Amino acid sequence: MSRTADSLTLPTAMHSGGGHGPDRPEPGGATGLSPGGKLRHWTTSLLTTSRSADHRSSSSDAAAAVEQRGDGNNKADSWWKIYLFRGMVNDVRRRAPYYWSDWRDAWDYRVVPSTIYMYFANILPALAFSLDMFTKTNMQYGVNEVLLASVLGAVVFAILACQPLVIVGVTGPITVFNYTVYDIMAPTGTNYLAFMCWIGLWSLAFHWVLAATNSCNWLRYVTRFPCDIFGFYVAFIYLQKGVQVLERFGDGAPFYLSVAAALLVFMVAYACGELGAGPLFRHPVRVFLKDYGTPLTVVFFTGFVHFGRMKSVELERLPTSAAFFPTADRGWLVHFWEDISVGDVFIAMPFAVLLTILFYFDHNVSSLIAQGTEFPLRKPAGFHWDLFLLGLTTGVAGLLGLPFPNGLIPQAPFHTESLCVTKVEADADERHGSAKGHYALKRTHVVEQRVSNLAQGLLTLGTMTGPLLVVLHLIPQAVLAGLFFIMGYQALEGNGITAKLLFLLRDRALTAGGHPLAGVPRRAAVWAFVAVELAAFGATFAITQTVAAVGFPVVILALIPVRALLLPRLFTPLELGILDAPTASPFTMESVGGSYGAAAAAAGQEGVLRRSRGGGGVDDGHADRATASESENPSVVLPAGVGADAETWRRKSEDALAEEGRGRATGDEIEMGRLGISRRGQASRSVAREEK
């Protein structure tokens, strides 16, 4: 078996004074430190190389790893000893044996509907973002640029990536970044596309430096906390864009018809989503409504505005250009060496740093969520190599004058979900009599292949042809505004912050005793945790409303140390284990050496188990911290309210995971199911029943 790609020793229990990782540091190394000392200890540990073996390796590999350490005290290497390219090499080594099977496995019936679904799921938001950038960058970016950027990302990542399930394209945050840079540089007379090209080239270099120095190992500190905040921010960006589209129509008949059309698009798309997730109709009908309800809604209302008296009202439509030509009067290659001063070349560097920070977080989080614990994946991940490829696409996009593509949320997890193969099983949960006789859909495996991503990219390329561009030009901007609204709603509905707010606002008398958040000893802790999340969201959203919007990636990145250093001082591991969880499974996190959140979640859930047995109370915080510092191997996480059936639940979970070849579960194994939320923003009733 191959070893993990980690080359940084990252502690797994930051809140513990004596937490020891797989390569146990010197005894007492983190004990009794002042807050400043803990910060220095944490920073040093982030930069320290690791020699730990893969937890899935054989015993001989583990013995070899111990021998490689040299000294007997397991002392970690100094922080400056970074093994260049180690993560990239190990990513390729682990994924290369599966490359040909990635193409052979595409011979499956799920690939065709997944390709069609992802084509619409990717192109419709891309068209909406193209309208926004077309308006706010003085037509520098348009439909063809956005479509070609999506094609570039799809082709490169489908053929070369270690994580081919991740959908790459133009996102809301990069749209904000692009037009904010335009607002800053346009008054100076700088050639905008040449300046953006230099941002892309600088960012290419920064991406490659990060990939070569194994910086993706820091992802082990990314939990649901920063992901939920970022998702909440993206949802409000969608809603804001919808309102901004309608604002441009004045107050005449076009405005009122546009508002009506946008709201109707939202309501019909919402109804299709609810019917697709509900119990009405047969399964094929529900799947059809869920997958194709939104694109069919766009098609219908594109023609609806031509009915009756509405035909006489002239609505603004999606602007397009000639087939396979840029929107502006230029060639595809940006002359980055002309019309730009040397000073502007170096001014582009800090913008490139901000872009790199944004992509490091956004793309990697997309990859983590696309390979979440609810998906029974069997092929390894590779974050370091994919970060290298992301730098390549960023540089090429700059040279071609395209918006920079990166991992898409929520399209990336949508893609994985669309490739899940399910089977119907009887719900034999004996603890709940009402469930007897019911049936649930259980995911058996995911069709892990490269063809669906490549095919949807090639379909997007075909959309740049003349006839299809004529069709796209018929879409009213009001329909795109409604599309923004439904995207924002779905992102909010599936967000962890929303789930916690609904729990807090629900009548306690009508709240089920087995609700996972009911296991938090202090209800005030839930309020405090949500308050921190909303404050972080407010700071991120507020900065994007100013000329300093390009700096919002720094705020997002700062949430990671906030979670690792600040929150353990405010909440016990028991509370954090319920309120927060790792983003991906240990199998996925092997590429970065494990997950910090897994130990905390396991310790918190062990506290829930002790409370359910009557062996612990609210004052078990110190014991929980000790457990969190010592529990390096993740254990099966139990949902709140399991009670006397805890051991039975544990054995069933371990057996199910063993059958899937994924070992033992961790805190994020039941994160989505226990909150009743699916990746697509719908209530995952059947999945939740499975995991109880």
GITA-V354371 format. One record per pair of residues at least 4 apart in sequence whose ideal C-beta (glycine too) atoms are under 7 Angstrom apart, sorted by the first residue. I is the first residue (numbers start at 1). GAP is how many residues later the second one is. If there is no record, write none. Layout:
[[I GAP] [I GAP]]
This chain:
[[1 53] [1 55] [1 56] [1 57] [1 60] [2 52] [2 88] [2 91] [2 92] [3 50] [3 51] [3 54] [3 58] [3 87] [4 48] [4 50] [4 86] [4 586] [4 589] [5 81] [5 82] [5 85] [5 86] [5 379] [5 586] [6 44] [6 46] [6 81] [6 208] [6 211] [6 586] [6 587] [7 42] [7 43] [7 75] [7 76] [7 79] [7 80] [7 207] [7 210] [8 38] [8 39] [8 40] [8 41] [8 42] [8 206] [8 209] [8 585] [9 12] [9 14] [9 36] [9 39] [9 40] [9 41] [9 67] [10 35] [10 36] [10 207] [10 210] [10 211] [10 583] [10 586] [11 8] [11 10] [11 31] [11 34] [12 7] [12 9] [12 582] [12 584] [12 587] [12 620] [13 6] [13 586] [13 587] [13 615] [13 616] [14 28] [14 550] [14 551] [14 554] [14 582] [15 553] [15 558] [15 610] [15 613] [16 609] [16 612] [16 613] [17 13] [17 14] [18 12] [18 13] [18 611] [19 11] [19 610] [20 4] [20 5] [20 609] [21 611] [22 30] [22 610] [23 27] [23 28] [23 29] [23 51] [23 53] [24 50] [25 4] [25 51] [26 47] [26 49] [30 8] [30 11] [33 4] [33 5] [33 8] [35 4] [36 4] [37 4] [38 4] [39 4] [39 526] [40 4] [41 4] [42 4] [42 522] [42 523] [44 4] [44 35] [46 172] [47 32] [48 28] [48 29] [48 31] [49 28] [49 32] [49 33] [49 34] [50 543] [51 14] [51 17] [51 18] [52 13] [52 541] [53 4] [53 8] [53 9] [53 12] [54 536] [56 534] [57 4] [57 5] [59 4] [60 4] [61 4] [62 4] [63 4] [64 4] [69 5] [71 4] [77 4] [82 131] [82 132] [84 128] [84 129] [85 4] [85 127] [86 4] [86 128] [87 4] [87 127] [87 129] [87 297] [88 4] [88 123] [88 296] [88 297] [88 300] [89 4] [90 4] [91 4] [91 71] [91 291] [91 293] [91 294] [91 500] [92 4] [92 293] [94 286] [94 288] [95 4] [95 67] [95 285] [95 287] [98 4] [98 281] [100 4] [101 4] [102 62] [102 346] [102 347] [102 348] [103 346] [103 347] [103 348] [105 342] [105 343] [105 344] [106 5] [106 343] [106 344] [106 345] [108 339] [110 4] [110 309] [110 311] [110 337] [111 4] [111 336] [111 338] [111 340] [111 341] [112 4] [113 4] [113 178] [113 305] [114 4] [114 301] [114 304] [114 305] [114 338] [115 4] [115 337] [115 340] [115 341] [117 4] [117 174] [117 301] [118 4] [118 49] [118 293] [118 297] [118 300] [118 334] [118 338] [119 4] [119 337] [119 340] [119 341] [120 4] [120 175] [121 290] [121 293] [122 4] [122 28] [122 45] [122 47] [122 286] [122 289] [122 334] [122 338] [123 4] [123 337] [123 340] [124 4] [124 170] [124 171] [124 174] [124 359] [125 4] [125 362] [126 4] [126 20] [126 21] [126 24] [126 43] [126 44] [127 4] [127 16] [127 191] [127 345] [127 353] [128 4] [128 113] [128 352] [128 355] [128 356] [129 4] [129 17] [129 41] [129 43] [129 46] [130 4] [130 11] [130 12] [130 13] [130 16] [131 4] [131 114] [131 187] [131 346] [131 349] [132 4] [132 43] [132 109] [133 4] [133 8] [133 42] [133 45] [133 46] [133 270] [134 5] [134 7] [134 8] [134 185] [134 193] [136 43] [136 46] [137 4] [137 41] [137 42] [137 45] [139 188] [139 189] [140 52] [140 53] [140 188] [141 4] [141 5] [141 37] [141 186] [141 262] [142 177] [142 179] [142 185] [143 4] [143 175] [143 177] [143 178] [143 329] [144 4] [144 177] [144 181] [144 182] [144 183] [144 320] [145 4] [145 181] [145 182] [145 256] [145 257] [145 258] [146 4] [146 24] [146 257] [147 4] [147 313] [147 316] [147 317] [148 4] [148 254] [148 316] [149 4] [149 20] [149 21] [149 248] [149 253] [149 254] [149 256] [150 4] [150 19] [150 20] [150 255] [150 307] [150 310] [151 4] [151 306] [151 309] [151 310] [152 4] [152 241] [152 244] [152 245] [152 250] [152 253] [153 4] [153 15] [153 16] [153 240] [153 252] [154 4] [154 14] [154 299] [154 300] [154 302] [154 303] [154 306] [155 4] [155 299] [155 302] [156 4] [156 233] [156 236] [156 237] [157 4] [157 7] [157 9] [157 11] [157 232] [157 296] [158 6] [158 292] [158 295] [158 296] [158 299] [159 291] [159 295] [160 229] [161 5] [161 225] [161 228] [162 219] [162 220] [162 223] [162 224] [163 204] [163 208] [163 218] [163 219] [163 223] [164 286] [164 289] [165 205] [165 250] [165 251] [165 283] [165 288] [166 200] [166 201] [166 204] [166 241] [166 246] [167 241] [167 244] [167 245] [167 248] [167 286] [168 237] [168 238] [168 239] [168 240] [169 236] [169 239] [170 4] [170 5] [170 233] [170 235] [171 191] [171 235] [171 237] [172 4] [172 62] [172 65] [172 66] [173 4] [173 61] [173 185] [173 189] [174 4] [174 229] [174 230] [174 232] [175 4] [176 4] [176 61] [176 368] [176 373] [177 4] [177 178] [177 181] [177 373] [178 4] [178 225] [179 4] [180 4] [180 369] [180 370] [181 4] [181 15] [181 170] [181 369] [182 4] [182 10] [183 364] [184 363] [185 5] [185 7] [185 10] [186 6] [190 5] [190 150] [190 154] [191 4] [191 148] [191 149] [192 4] [193 4] [193 141] [193 208] [194 4] [194 140] [194 141] [194 142] [194 144] [194 145] [194 146] [195 4] [195 145] [195 149] [195 153] [196 4] [196 202] [197 4] [197 137] [197 139] [197 201] [197 202] [198 4] [198 138] [198 147] [198 150] [199 4] [199 149] [199 152] [199 153] [199 156] [199 199] [200 4] [200 194] [200 195] [200 197] [200 198] [200 204] [201 194] [201 197] [202 4] [202 146] [202 147] [202 150] [203 4] [203 149] [203 152] [203 153] [203 188] [203 191] [204 4] [204 187] [204 188] [204 190] [204 191] [205 4] [206 4] [206 146] [206 147] [206 150] [207 4] [207 149] [207 180] [207 181] [207 183] [207 184] [207 187] [208 4] [208 180] [208 183] [209 4] [210 5] [210 150] [210 177] [211 173] [211 176] [211 177] [211 180] [214 170] [216 148] [216 167] [216 168] [216 171] [216 376] [217 375] [217 376] [219 145] [219 164] [219 373] [220 369] [220 372] [220 373] [220 374] [220 375] [220 376] [221 339] [221 342] [221 343] [221 375] [222 4] [222 5] [222 143] [222 146] [222 338] [222 361] [223 340] [223 357] [223 358] [223 359] [223 360] [223 374] [224 4] [224 272] [224 356] [224 357] [224 359] [224 447] [225 4] [225 334] [225 338] [225 355] [226 4] [226 330] [226 333] [226 334] [226 337] [227 4] [227 138] [227 142] [227 356] [228 4] [228 267] [228 268] [228 269] [228 305] [229 4] [229 304] [229 307] [229 308] [229 311] [229 330] [230 4] [230 135] [230 326] [231 4] [231 178] [231 260] [231 264] [232 4] [232 263] [232 265] [232 305] [233 4] [233 304] [233 307] [233 308] [234 4] [234 175] [234 257] [235 4] [235 253] [235 256] [235 257] [235 260] [236 4] [236 252] [236 305] [237 4] [238 4] [238 246] [238 249] [238 250] [238 253] [239 4] [239 245] [239 246] [239 249] [240 4] [241 4] [241 243] [242 4] [242 20] [242 239] [242 242] [242 243] [242 246] [243 4] [245 232] [245 235] [245 236] [245 239] [246 12] [246 13] [246 16] [246 235] [249 5] [249 6] [249 9] [249 67] [250 5] [251 4] [253 4] [253 60] [254 4] [254 59] [254 60] [254 61] [255 4] [256 4] [257 4] [257 48] [257 53] [257 56] [257 58] [258 4] [258 57] [258 220] [258 223] [259 4] [260 4] [261 4] [261 40] [261 44] [261 215] [261 217] [261 218] [261 221] [262 4] [262 216] [262 219] [262 220] [262 223] [263 4] [263 219] [264 4] [264 37] [265 4] [265 32] [265 36] [265 214] [265 217] [265 218] [266 4] [266 216] [266 219] [266 220] [267 4] [268 4] [268 29] [269 4] [269 24] [269 25] [269 28] [269 217] [270 4] [270 216] [270 219] [271 4] [272 4] [272 17] [272 21] [272 22] [272 25] [273 4] [273 17] [273 20] [273 217] [273 409] [274 4] [275 5] [275 6] [275 11] [275 14] [276 10] [276 11] [276 13] [276 14] [276 17] [277 13] [277 405] [277 406] [281 4] [281 5] [283 4] [284 4] [285 4] [286 4] [287 4] [288 4] [289 4] [292 4] [293 4] [294 4] [294 192] [295 4] [296 4] [297 4] [298 4] [298 177] [298 181] [298 185] [300 4] [301 4] [301 178] [302 172] [302 173] [302 174] [302 177] [305 5] [305 10] [305 171] [306 4] [306 5] [307 4] [315 161] [315 163] [316 160] [316 161] [317 156] [317 157] [317 158] [317 159] [317 160] [318 154] [318 155] [318 157] [318 159] [318 162] [320 149] [320 152] [320 153] [321 4] [321 6] [323 141] [323 142] [323 143] [323 146] [324 140] [326 4] [326 6] [326 75] [332 68] [332 69] [333 66] [333 67] [334 65] [334 66] [334 67] [336 4] [340 4] [340 5] [342 4] [343 4] [344 4] [348 4] [349 4] [350 4] [351 4] [351 199] [352 4] [353 4] [354 4] [354 196] [354 197] [354 199] [355 4] [355 49] [356 4] [357 4] [357 196] [357 197] [357 200] [358 4] [358 195] [359 4] [359 31] [359 35] [359 47] [360 4] [361 4] [361 192] [361 195] [361 196] [362 4] [362 44] [362 45] [363 4] [363 27] [363 43] [363 44] [364 4] [364 19] [365 4] [365 44] [366 4] [366 41] [366 42] [366 43] [366 46] [367 4] [367 16] [367 19] [367 40] [368 215] [368 216] [368 220] [369 40] [369 43] [369 44] [369 214] [370 42] [370 43] [370 45] [370 46] [371 4] [371 6] [371 10] [371 45] [371 213] [371 217] [372 41] [372 212] [372 300] [373 211] [373 212] [373 295] [373 296] [373 298] [374 298] [374 299] [374 313] [375 41] [375 45] [375 68] [375 71] [376 67] [376 68] [376 69] [376 70] [376 284] [377 69] [377 71] [377 210] [377 211] [378 67] [378 70] [378 283] [379 69] [380 210] [380 211] [381 207] [381 210] [382 4] [382 209] [383 4] [383 208] [383 209] [384 4] [384 207] [385 4] [386 4] [387 4] [388 4] [389 4] [390 4] [390 16] [391 4] [392 4] [393 4] [393 12] [394 4] [394 10] [395 4] [396 4] [397 5] [397 6] [397 7] [397 8] [407 5] [408 4] [410 4] [410 81] [410 269] [410 270] [411 4] [413 4] [413 266] [414 4] [414 265] [414 266] [415 4] [416 30] [417 262] [417 263] [419 27] [419 28] [419 33] [420 23] [420 26] [421 23] [421 24] [421 26] [422 19] [422 20] [422 21] [422 22] [423 19] [423 21] [424 15] [424 17] [425 14] [425 15] [425 17] [426 13] [427 8] [427 11] [427 12] [427 13] [427 262] [429 6] [429 260] [429 263] [431 214] [435 254] [440 246] [440 249] [440 250] [441 245] [442 248] [450 4] [451 4] [452 4] [453 4] [454 4] [455 4] [456 4] [457 4] [458 4] [459 4] [462 6] [463 5] [464 5] [465 4] [466 4] [467 4] [468 4] [469 4] [475 4] [475 5] [477 4] [478 4] [479 4] [480 4] [481 4] [482 4] [483 4] [484 4] [485 4] [486 4] [487 4] [488 4] [489 4] [490 4] [490 191] [491 4] [491 190] [492 6] [493 5] [493 188] [494 183] [494 184] [494 185] [494 186] [494 187] [496 4] [496 179] [497 4] [497 33] [497 36] [498 4] [499 4] [499 176] [499 178] [500 4] [500 17] [500 26] [500 30] [501 4] [501 29] [502 4] [503 12] [503 14] [504 22] [504 23] [504 26] [506 4] [506 5] [507 4] [511 4] [511 7] [513 5] [513 128] [514 126] [514 127] [516 62] [516 123] [516 124] [516 158] [516 159] [517 9] [517 61] [518 122] [519 59] [519 89] [519 121] [519 122] [520 5] [520 6] [520 55] [520 58] [520 59] [521 53] [521 97] [523 4] [524 4] [525 4] [525 46] [525 50] [526 4] [526 53] [527 4] [528 4] [528 42] [529 4] [529 42] [529 50] [530 4] [531 4] [532 4] [533 4] [534 4] [535 4] [536 4] [536 23] [537 4] [538 4] [539 4] [539 16] [540 4] [540 12] [540 15] [540 16] [543 5] [543 6] [543 8] [543 9] [543 12] [544 5] [544 8] [552 4] [553 4] [554 4] [558 4] [559 4] [560 4] [561 4] [562 4] [562 5] [563 4] [564 32] [566 4] [567 4] [567 9] [568 8] [571 4] [571 5] [572 49] [572 52] [573 4] [573 27] [573 30] [573 31] [573 34] [573 51] [573 52] [573 55] [574 30] [574 33] [574 34] [574 46] [574 50] [575 4] [575 29] [576 4] [576 24] [576 28] [577 23] [577 24] [577 26] [577 27] [577 28] [577 30] [577 90] [578 26] [578 30] [578 62] [580 17] [581 16] [581 20] [581 86] [581 87] [581 90] [582 13] [582 15] [582 16] [582 19] [582 84] [582 85] [582 86] [583 85] [584 4] [584 5] [584 84] [585 4] [585 77] [585 81] [585 83] [585 84] [586 4] [586 8] [586 9] [586 12] [586 48] [586 77] [586 80] [587 75] [589 5] [589 6] [595 71] [597 4] [597 70] [598 4] [598 36] [598 68] [598 69] [599 4] [599 29] [599 32] [599 33] [600 4] [600 28] [601 4] [601 36] [601 65] [601 66] [601 67] [602 4] [602 29] [602 32] [602 33] [602 35] [602 64] [602 65] [603 4] [603 21] [603 24] [603 25] [603 28] [604 4] [604 20] [605 4] [605 32] [605 33] [605 62] [606 4] [606 21] [606 29] [607 4] [607 9] [607 13] [607 17] [608 4] [608 30] [608 32] [609 4] [609 29] [609 37] [610 5] [610 6] [610 10] [611 5] [611 6] [612 30] [612 31] [612 34] [616 4] [620 4] [621 4] [622 4] [623 4] [624 4] [625 4] [626 4] [627 4] [631 4] [634 30] [634 32] [635 29] [636 14] [636 17] [636 18] [636 28] [636 29] [637 28] [637 29] [637 30] [637 32] [637 33] [638 4] [638 8] [638 11] [638 12] [639 31] [639 35] [639 53] [642 4] [642 7] [645 4] [646 4] [647 4] [648 4] [649 4] [650 4] [651 4] [652 4] [653 4] [653 12] [654 4] [654 10] [655 4] [656 4] [657 5] [657 6] [657 7] [657 8] [665 4] [667 4] [670 4] [670 21] [671 4] [672 5] [672 6] [672 12] [673 11] [673 14] [673 15] [673 18] [674 17] [676 7] [676 8] [676 12] [677 7] [678 4] [678 6] [678 9] [684 4] [685 4] [686 4] [687 4] [688 4]]
